[in-house]
């Protein structure tokens, strides 16, 4: 997504902790210009008071939505209706939906059907259907590491935010490199990152404690990386390929080799 892309940022105030809203808005700015910023909730409820001081600082417009009946989430409905109004206004090229609620799955799908880019932001507890309905999904926990001071809301987000790289992620990485590789096994790392995002929208090297994809792949010891000159830029291009597994030498072949010497 181009950083000049106009984005509508819609935040579910009932479902997202307020502690790292500044880091969240900085993250969103990487993907576009947030021209519309709204947060939805019942501002008469004491649970939303933490948001109030942050709204003016980040130019976020609060939308009051009373809970008309018990057990029904009026906030979700208001956010969905606004999203569709914004879609038909033609004022934006993409949406950022900030929630951990699976109720927005159909909304994300509908916006993408209309040609919109959709970024999701939520906690790691977010149900998978909402995650895969987005073009990209970012866990809010990985943003907290960029805050230098301790905040009271740490307990709301969770203090441990780094996942371990498992066989599942290794398989995803190796198969993606293989999908894009040339005859010699090399693939452009930028293309690898793009395909990873399409295959798994919540894949992010920061989930595993790495700022970029390159150091993550280096850490596994399973990939070769090579820098090449770019004919169109002064920046070098990084290519990657899967390392070939070393074959174990059998006792018989060692014996034959010994005799040959």
Order of alpha helices (4+ residues) and beta strands (2+ residues): beta-alpha-beta-alpha-beta-alpha-beta-alpha-beta-alpha-beta-alpha-alpha-beta-alpha-alpha-beta-beta-alpha
